[in-house]
Every structure is written in C-alpha cells, then in structure tokens.
Amino acid sequence: MEFMDILANQAFWVAVLRIATPLILGTLGVLLCERAGVLNLGIEGIMVAGAFAGWLAVYAGAPLVVGVLVAALTGAVLGLLHAFLTVTLALSQHVSGLGITLLATALSYYGYRVSFPKVSTPPTITPFAEMGWLGLPILSQQTLLTLLALLLVPLISYVLYRTPVGLALRMVGENPQAAEGQGVSVAAVRTGAIVAGSALMGVAGSFLTLSAFNAFFFNMVNGRGWICVALVVFASWRPGKALLGALLFAFFDALQLRLQQSGAAVLPYQMYLMLPYVLSIFALVLVARKASYPQALMKPYRKGER
C-alpha cells in the first residue's frame, strides 16, 4: 500500500522529472558524440565545469540565461579540446576523455577555492523559478531548463533522421570512408558533433547549480556523467529511448528516496541507495545485448586511409 501511495503522489513524479533533467541533457550530449563515432568520457568533468562556470557567472551578476550560455560555452571549449586530441591527433578517446574529466574537475575546484578562499558555506544565488504559468500539473513545477531538455529530444531526433546534417553525422559514425567518398569532411562533422554534445553536457551541469540547487559544492555531479554514458547504450543511440532511459533511472532514484523516508523502510539505507543503479544495470544488460552501436565508434580516422 505504501508503494501505491508513493506512485499516486504528484510530488513524486515532479521529483522524477527534476532528477531526469540533467540526465536527459547529458545523455543527448553523449549521443551526439557517439553517433559521430567519438566516445566522450570527459562528460563528468564537463558537467562539473558547466555547473561551476554557469553558477559563478550568475553570482557575479549575470542573468540566469547568460549563466546557462556560459556553461554551454565552457562545455564547448572542453569539447573542442577533446576533438583536437581525438579527431585531429587521433589519440586514444578513452585517455583523452578521462584526462578532460580530471582537468575540468580540478580546474573547477581550484577556481572555486581561489574565488572563495575564506568561505566555509557555499555562497548562494537565486535559481530559475518554477513555470507556474504553464498550467500543467507536473511541468508547471519544473524550470525552463527541464522544458528545454524535453524539447531537445524531438529536435535532435528530427535533425538526426530528417536532415542532411544528421545523415552526414550518422554516416561519419558508421562508415567514415564512405562519408569521405561523398565529399563529407569527417573531421569537421566529428568536431562539430563533439562541440555541440559537450555544450549540452555543460548545460546539464548548470541545471544542478542554477535550477536544482542554488550553490556550487564539491562532488555535486556525483557520477551522473557516467550514468549518461550507460544510458546511451540503453537507448541504442536513439534520442527517444534516451529520454525513456533517463526517466527510468530517475524513477528508481526518486523511489529509493521515498522508501527511505517512509515508515515502511526496513532495509539498511545503503540498499535503497543501490536500488536505482542495480535496476538500471539489469535493464541495461537486457537491452544492450540487442543494441546496434555505430560501427566506427572509438575508431580513429585519418583522411585518405582505407
């Protein structure tokens, strides 16, 4: 009965959508990169950098929208670095991505310490307000960034499957030799996809500081970037399924929080913390066995090679 009460509570579904928002944005970012054939393990650090840069800009007096743009620009710059290392220099995508995660995380923490050397409690800002004007029960209690995440799903799906740009991006991820034969610049398409995807990762991070919370603190991303990488596999590299996967993980995460708070919780709290990860891994295993991944994923390409 306790479980049904949780599901019948509107606040539960509001929390699900709120938890899913950064996952949707981050997963779409990873999806763009991998559709072009490049693995971007820099997402964890890019989200941290986006969270910090966007929050710092707003704390310095910039409007919230400008803070989001700053976060996107920060992600794009880090994505450009990843593209230079993996596309231009054809270095290991794994090593480059992990290096960017370490670099971006360290720079963000260093920037915070330099900016606030004597502060023990993180300074706060006024975050995005809820969209009460929208009139929809669950969406009206979200912010503009959640609406942006939801709108990006059909938009990216349309671009991927209904436009020449999307066709070129998918060709580069499947068969870069054939794409080059059709006059498509593999390097340019891959670089553009990485920069755009990394910008979305930066926005995903900014959601945490500009919408979900009102401050920046260490470890706030808390592995969400790695979850996004797994969700892309769960989604079979499709935007619509990426939305479903993000909502599924958020459902389990919100459920474990409610179970811990309810009087029906009889297990150690660590078991509830494990719940969304265990169930998501189980779902991932079931789906990934039949997933059709981009054939050129993680394969460096040099112009003229066959």
C-alpha positions as CSV (number, residue, x, y, z in Angstrom):
1,M,0.0,0.0,0.0
2,E,2.9,2.3,0.8
3,F,4.3,1.8,-2.7
4,M,1.0,2.7,-4.3
5,D,0.7,5.8,-2.2
6,I,4.1,6.9,-3.4
7,L,3.1,6.4,-7.1
8,A,-0.2,8.3,-6.5
9,N,1.6,11.3,-5.1
10,Q,2.1,14.1,-7.7
11,A,5.2,15.3,-5.8
12,F,6.9,12.0,-6.6
13,W,6.5,12.5,-10.4
14,V,7.7,16.1,-10.1
15,A,10.8,14.8,-8.4
16,V,11.3,12.1,-11.2
17,L,11.3,14.7,-13.9
18,R,13.6,17.0,-11.9
19,I,16.1,14.2,-11.3
20,A,15.9,13.2,-15.0
21,T,16.6,16.6,-16.5
22,P,20.4,16.7,-16.2
23,L,20.5,13.0,-17.3
24,I,18.4,13.9,-20.4
25,L,20.7,16.8,-21.4
26,G,23.9,14.8,-20.7
27,T,22.7,11.7,-22.5
28,L,21.8,13.7,-25.6
29,G,25.3,15.2,-25.5
30,V,26.9,11.8,-25.3
31,L,24.6,10.5,-28.0
32,L,25.7,13.3,-30.5
33,C,29.4,12.5,-29.9
34,E,29.0,8.7,-30.2
35,R,26.7,9.0,-33.3
36,A,29.7,10.7,-34.9
37,G,32.0,7.9,-33.8
38,V,33.7,9.5,-30.8
39,L,33.4,8.3,-27.2
40,N,33.4,11.3,-24.8
41,L,34.3,10.2,-21.3
42,G,35.0,13.8,-20.4
43,I,31.3,14.3,-19.6
44,E,31.8,14.0,-15.8
45,G,34.3,16.8,-15.8
46,I,32.5,18.9,-18.4
47,M,29.3,18.8,-16.2
48,V,31.3,19.9,-13.2
49,A,32.9,22.8,-15.2
50,G,29.5,23.8,-16.6
51,A,28.0,23.7,-13.1
52,F,30.7,25.9,-11.7
53,A,31.1,28.3,-14.7
54,G,27.4,29.0,-15.0
55,W,26.9,29.5,-11.3
56,L,29.9,31.8,-11.0
57,A,28.7,33.9,-13.9
58,V,25.3,34.4,-12.2
59,Y,26.9,35.0,-8.8
60,A,29.0,37.7,-10.5
61,G,25.8,39.4,-11.6
62,A,24.9,37.9,-15.0
63,P,21.3,36.8,-15.7
64,L,20.4,33.1,-15.3
65,V,20.1,32.7,-19.1
66,V,23.6,34.1,-19.6
67,G,24.8,31.6,-16.9
68,V,23.4,28.7,-19.0
69,L,25.1,30.1,-22.1
70,V,28.4,30.4,-20.1
71,A,28.1,26.8,-19.1
72,A,27.4,25.7,-22.7
73,L,30.4,27.7,-23.9
74,T,32.6,26.1,-21.2
75,G,31.4,22.7,-22.3
76,A,32.0,23.6,-26.0
77,V,35.6,24.7,-25.3
78,L,36.4,21.4,-23.5
79,G,34.7,19.5,-26.3
80,L,36.9,21.4,-28.8
81,L,40.0,20.2,-26.8
82,H,38.7,16.6,-26.9
83,A,38.1,16.9,-30.6
84,F,41.6,18.2,-31.2
85,L,43.1,15.3,-29.3
86,T,40.9,12.5,-30.7
87,V,40.0,13.7,-34.2
88,T,42.9,15.9,-35.3
89,L,45.7,13.9,-33.5
90,A,43.8,10.6,-33.5
91,L,44.8,9.9,-29.9
92,S,43.0,7.4,-27.6
93,Q,39.4,8.5,-27.0
94,H,39.4,6.8,-23.6
95,V,42.6,8.5,-22.3
96,S,41.6,11.9,-23.7
97,G,38.1,11.8,-22.2
98,L,39.4,10.7,-18.7
99,G,42.1,13.4,-18.9
100,I,39.5,16.1,-19.7
101,T,37.4,14.9,-16.8
102,L,40.3,15.2,-14.4
103,L,41.4,18.5,-15.9
104,A,37.9,20.1,-15.9
105,T,37.1,18.9,-12.3
106,A,40.5,20.1,-10.9
107,L,40.2,23.5,-12.6
108,S,36.7,24.0,-11.3
109,Y,37.6,23.1,-7.7
110,Y,40.7,25.3,-8.0
111,G,38.7,28.2,-9.4
112,Y,36.2,27.8,-6.5
113,R,39.0,27.8,-3.9
114,V,40.6,30.9,-5.5
115,S,37.3,32.8,-5.8
116,F,36.2,32.0,-2.3
117,P,39.3,31.3,-0.2
118,K,37.8,32.0,3.2
119,V,34.2,30.8,2.7
120,S,33.1,27.7,4.6
121,T,29.5,27.7,3.4
122,P,28.9,27.9,-0.4
123,P,27.5,31.3,-1.5
124,T,24.0,31.1,-3.0
125,I,22.2,32.6,-5.9
126,T,18.5,33.0,-6.9
127,P,17.9,30.0,-9.2
128,F,15.4,29.6,-12.0
129,A,11.8,29.9,-10.9
130,E,9.1,27.2,-11.5
131,M,7.0,27.6,-14.6
132,G,3.7,28.1,-12.7
133,W,2.3,29.9,-15.8
134,L,2.4,26.7,-17.8
135,G,-0.8,25.3,-16.3
136,L,0.3,21.6,-16.5
137,P,0.3,19.8,-13.1
138,I,3.9,18.3,-13.2
139,L,5.6,20.6,-15.8
140,S,4.4,23.8,-14.0
141,Q,6.6,22.8,-11.0
142,Q,9.7,22.5,-13.2
143,T,12.0,25.2,-14.5
144,L,12.8,26.3,-18.1
145,L,15.8,24.0,-18.3
146,T,13.6,21.0,-17.9
147,L,11.4,22.3,-20.7
148,L,14.5,22.8,-22.8
149,A,15.6,19.2,-22.1
150,L,12.2,17.8,-23.2
151,L,12.1,19.9,-26.3
152,L,15.6,18.9,-27.4
153,V,14.6,15.3,-27.6
154,P,12.3,15.6,-30.7
155,L,14.5,18.4,-32.1
156,I,17.7,16.2,-32.1
157,S,15.7,13.3,-33.3
158,Y,14.5,15.3,-36.3
159,V,18.0,16.6,-37.0
160,L,19.5,13.1,-36.9
161,Y,16.9,11.4,-39.1
162,R,15.3,14.1,-41.3
163,T,18.1,16.5,-42.3
164,P,21.3,16.3,-44.4
165,V,23.4,17.3,-41.3
166,G,22.0,14.3,-39.4
167,L,22.6,12.0,-42.3
168,A,26.2,13.2,-42.5
169,L,26.7,12.8,-38.8
170,R,25.4,9.2,-38.9
171,M,27.4,8.3,-41.9
172,V,30.6,9.5,-40.2
173,G,29.8,7.3,-37.2
174,E,29.0,4.3,-39.3
175,N,31.4,4.4,-42.3
176,P,33.7,7.4,-42.4
177,Q,35.4,6.2,-45.6
178,A,32.0,6.2,-47.4
179,A,31.2,9.7,-46.0
180,E,34.6,11.0,-47.3
181,G,33.8,9.5,-50.7
182,Q,30.6,11.6,-50.8
183,G,32.6,14.8,-50.1
184,V,31.8,14.9,-46.4
185,S,34.6,16.2,-44.1
186,V,34.8,13.6,-41.4
187,A,37.0,15.8,-39.2
188,A,34.6,18.7,-39.4
189,V,31.5,16.7,-38.7
190,R,33.1,14.9,-35.8
191,T,34.4,18.1,-34.3
192,G,31.0,19.8,-34.7
193,A,29.2,16.9,-33.0
194,I,31.7,16.8,-30.1
195,V,31.5,20.5,-29.5
196,A,27.7,20.5,-29.7
197,G,27.4,17.4,-27.5
198,S,29.9,18.9,-24.9
199,A,27.9,22.1,-24.8
200,L,24.8,20.1,-23.8
201,M,26.9,18.4,-21.1
202,G,27.8,21.8,-19.8
203,V,24.1,22.8,-19.7
204,A,23.4,19.6,-17.9
205,G,25.8,20.6,-15.2
206,S,24.4,24.1,-15.0
207,F,21.0,22.7,-14.2
208,L,22.4,21.5,-10.9
209,T,23.6,24.9,-9.7
210,L,21.0,27.2,-11.5
211,S,17.9,25.1,-11.1
212,A,18.0,22.1,-8.8
213,F,20.2,23.9,-6.2
214,N,21.3,27.5,-5.7
215,A,25.0,26.9,-4.9
216,F,28.1,25.0,-6.2
217,F,29.6,22.4,-4.0
218,F,32.2,19.6,-4.5
219,N,31.0,16.3,-5.8
220,M,27.6,17.6,-6.7
221,V,27.7,15.9,-10.1
222,N,28.1,12.6,-8.2
223,G,28.6,10.2,-11.2
224,R,25.7,11.5,-13.3
225,G,28.1,11.8,-16.3
226,W,28.9,8.1,-16.1
227,I,25.2,7.3,-15.9
228,C,24.7,9.2,-19.1
229,V,27.3,7.2,-20.9
230,A,25.5,4.0,-19.9
231,L,22.1,5.4,-20.8
232,V,23.2,6.0,-24.4
233,V,23.8,2.2,-24.7
234,F,20.4,1.6,-23.1
235,A,18.9,3.9,-25.6
236,S,20.5,2.2,-28.5
237,W,21.8,5.6,-29.6
238,R,18.3,7.0,-30.2
239,P,17.0,10.2,-28.6
240,G,13.5,9.0,-27.8
241,K,14.9,6.0,-25.9
242,A,17.4,8.2,-24.2
243,L,14.5,10.1,-22.7
244,L,12.9,6.9,-21.6
245,G,16.2,5.7,-20.0
246,A,16.7,8.9,-18.1
247,L,13.2,8.8,-16.8
248,L,13.6,5.2,-15.8
249,F,16.7,5.9,-13.8
250,A,15.2,9.0,-12.2
251,F,12.1,6.9,-11.3
252,F,14.2,4.4,-9.4
253,D,16.2,7.2,-7.7
254,A,13.2,9.1,-6.6
255,L,11.6,5.8,-5.4
256,Q,14.6,4.9,-3.2
257,L,14.5,8.4,-1.6
258,R,10.8,8.0,-0.8
259,L,11.2,4.5,0.5
260,Q,14.0,5.7,2.9
261,Q,11.7,8.4,4.2
262,S,8.7,6.2,4.6
263,G,8.0,4.2,7.7
264,A,8.0,1.0,5.6
265,A,11.8,1.2,5.2
266,V,13.1,-2.0,6.8
267,L,16.4,-2.4,5.0
268,P,19.7,-0.6,5.6
269,Y,19.7,2.8,3.7
270,Q,22.7,1.5,1.6
271,M,20.3,-1.0,0.0
272,Y,18.0,1.8,-1.1
273,L,20.9,3.8,-2.5
274,M,21.9,0.8,-4.6
275,L,18.4,0.3,-5.9
276,P,18.4,2.7,-9.0
277,Y,21.9,1.5,-10.0
278,V,21.1,-2.2,-9.7
279,L,17.8,-2.0,-11.5
280,S,19.3,0.3,-14.2
281,I,22.2,-2.2,-14.7
282,F,19.7,-5.0,-15.0
283,A,17.7,-3.0,-17.7
284,L,21.0,-2.1,-19.4
285,V,22.0,-5.8,-19.7
286,L,18.7,-6.8,-21.2
287,V,18.7,-4.0,-23.8
288,A,22.4,-3.8,-24.6
289,R,22.6,-7.3,-25.9
290,K,20.5,-6.3,-28.9
291,A,21.8,-2.8,-29.3
292,S,23.2,-1.8,-32.7
293,Y,26.1,0.6,-32.0
294,P,27.7,3.0,-34.5
295,Q,30.3,0.8,-36.4
296,A,33.0,3.5,-36.4
297,L,32.7,4.2,-32.7
298,M,36.1,4.7,-31.0
299,K,37.9,4.1,-34.3
300,P,40.3,7.0,-35.2
301,Y,40.1,8.1,-38.8
302,R,42.7,9.8,-40.9
303,K,41.8,11.3,-44.2
304,G,42.7,9.1,-47.2
305,E,43.1,5.9,-45.2
306,R,41.3,2.8,-46.3
